[in-house]
Amino acid sequence: MTFPEIKSLLTTHFGEEIVLRSEETAVQPALVLPAGRIAEVCAFLHEHEATYFDFLSCLTALDNGPAKGTLEVIYHLYSIPYEHHLVLKVSVPRDAEGEPLPEVPTVSGVWRTADWHEREAYDLVGIRFAGHPDLRRILCAADWVGHPLRKDYRQQETYHGIKVAY
């Protein structure tokens, strides 16, 4: 299926409001979806016989910075039998200091590999994945303070008495 056909399939099944923005002229065309609907849309794309996105190639998160005030989760999907790709994005507001981390539903029930991808996004960028079976740090120590890929991250000077800052 082509990108416009997949977009049309989603809007037909979920309604026009499912695609918040379509980035068709980007190097990697993407559909921007509401964060709360990502698991539902991914399950549909995985199960639908015309799309069958059976492989989550990558799930990553990025911080757009305090000025923009958002974090994004980007999903790269691939269908091995049909040999087509799709990029989905969701955007959530950044949390202010002391507030709970922003939350996106997990897709680990659709693709098992999302388990580790989501843990990495949680650990490094600070996005919680609601419904994740084992959401804990994967690269930083369990008691590490902060999320190192946040634009406003302040590195600790010491960790358990060991100097870590340059």
N, C-alpha and C positions, 0 to 999 in steps of 0.2 A: 504494500500500500504506500501511496505517496503521503507526504506531510499534509497537504490539504485534505486528502481523503480521511486520514486519521483524525484530523481536527473536526471534520464534518461528522464522523462517526460519534465522537465524544459529545459534540453539541446536540446531535440528534438523540442520543441516549440520556444525557444528563441535563440538557437544557443549555440555552445560550450563555447563562451566567457561569458555566463551568470554566470557560476560557477567559481569564481576566485580561490577558494580553497574548498576542501571538507575535513572536520574533522571527518572522519568515525570512527576512533579508540578512539575518546574522550568519556568520560563518557556520555555526551549528544552529539551525532553526530550532526554536524551543516554544513550548506552550507554558504559560504561567497560569497556575491553577490556585484556587483557594487552599490554604494549608490544611484546613480541616477535612478536605475531601480527597487528599492525595492517596490514602490507602484504598479507598473505594475505587478510584480511577485506576490505580495500578492493578488491583485485582481484576477489574473488568478487562484491561488491556492484556493481562496474562491469560485469562480464560477465554476471551473471544476468539473464535476460530479464524477470523480474518486477520487478526493481528498477532496473536500468540507470542507476546514478548516473554520468552522463557528465560531470559538472562539479564540480570542487573549488572551491567558492565562496571558502573561506578556510581557511587553516591557520595557527594562531597558537600561541604558547607563553606560559606564565606561570609565575611563581615564587610558590609558596605561602608562602615565607619560611622562614628557618632554624628557627623553632619547629616548623613542620609537617614540614619536611625533605623536601619534594617539589617537583618541577617537573611541569607538565602540557603536553601537546600536544593541541590541540583542532582537530578536522576538521569543517568544515561542507560537507556533500555535498548536491548537488541533481541531480534527474533532470529534464532539460528535457522529454522526451516525456511523462513521467508526472506532472510537476509535483509531486513530493514531495521533502521535505527530510529530512535526518538529521544529527544531531550525534554524533560519536564522540570519546571522550577516552581518553588513556593517561596514566598517571602513572609517573614514574621518581624514584628517590631523588636528592636533591641531592648533588653531589660535594663532598667536603671539600677545603680548599685543598691543592693539590699532587697531587690524585688526577685520573685521567682524567675527562673530561666524561661525563655520562650519555648513553646511546645508545638510539636508536629506529630501526627499519628505515625506509628511504626509501620513499615512495609515488610518487616521480618517474617510475617505470616504468609507473604506472597513469595518472597525470595529469601531463602535462609542466609545467603551471603550478606543481606542487609544487616544482620546481627552485628557483624564486625564493623561495617561501614558506619552504621549509626553510632556505635560506641566511640569510634574515632571522632565523628562530628561532635558528639557530646563532650568528649574529653578536650578537644583542641579549640572548639568554637563556642561551646556552651549552649547547645540546643538539646532540650529534653525530647525524647521520643516516647510519646504516650503509648502504653501497652507493650513496650519492649520487654522481653523476658528476662534480661540480665543487664540492665543499663548501669554500667560502672566504667570507670576509667580503663583505658586499654594501653596507653603509652606513658602517661604521667603516673606518678605514685598516687595511691588512693587518697592521701591527705594533702596533695598538692593544692596550692591556692591559685585560683584563677584559671583562665583558658588561654593558652599561649598564642593562638592565632587571632585573637581579638585585637583590633587596631589600638585599643586603649589599654592593653595588657601591661601591667607593671611587674617585672620580674622580681622574685623574692631575692633578698640579699643573701640569706642563708636558708638552708634546709637541714634541719636536725643538727645544727652546729657546723655544717659544712658550707663554706663560702661558694655561692653559685653565681653571683653577679660579677660582671667584668669590671 
